[in-house]
């Protein structure tokens, strides 16, 4: 299989960035705050093997409710944000995020095709990650949850990025069920990205293939293996 896309669209979390120490840690800490229970990272991926949980606030809210202690979404979100962003006295989990691809490699890719982002992050979260980073000038267009009325798995974000381009001239790289569903509904070729041997791979690789993934790669850099 070889692809020659004019537009390469990336999900951010789990694809370009390792968010186990940021978003995933915030899920665990928020659940522990409200319930006293501390779930595992493996359990997070069991939840993310369902559609509708690209939104970590919704996932955390429903998880807490499943433990018999329902808490309003807004209250869960507020506490989650404190763990993620931190306070004046305590650094937030956002400081633990790590890039999974070098900026020099992204720059090389940008000379072959236009690079864009379609993420379930807020505009603020994405801006914080990109500002001050060499990657800030690489991605010319980005769609966040603040830019669409309906988030993933709705394909509106992909349609915005295509902007009239044939879906076959693009490719979308993601790691979640809703990424695959959005790509399928927009008719954009999809590549899964799940680290080999990880909980994410064990729980979601087969499902991503069933939803039409052309391949499930171990890392985003494996894109070069299918890019002609």
Secondary structure by P-SEA (a helix, b strand, c coil): ccccccbbbbbcccccccccccaaaaaaaaaaacccccccaaaaaaaacccccccaaaaaaaaaaaacccccaaaaaaaaaaaaccccccccccccccccccaaaaaaaaaabbbbbbccccaaaaaaacccccccccccccccccccccccccaaaaaaaacccccccbbbbbccaaaaaaaaaaccbbbbbbccccccccccaaaaaaaccccccccccccccccc
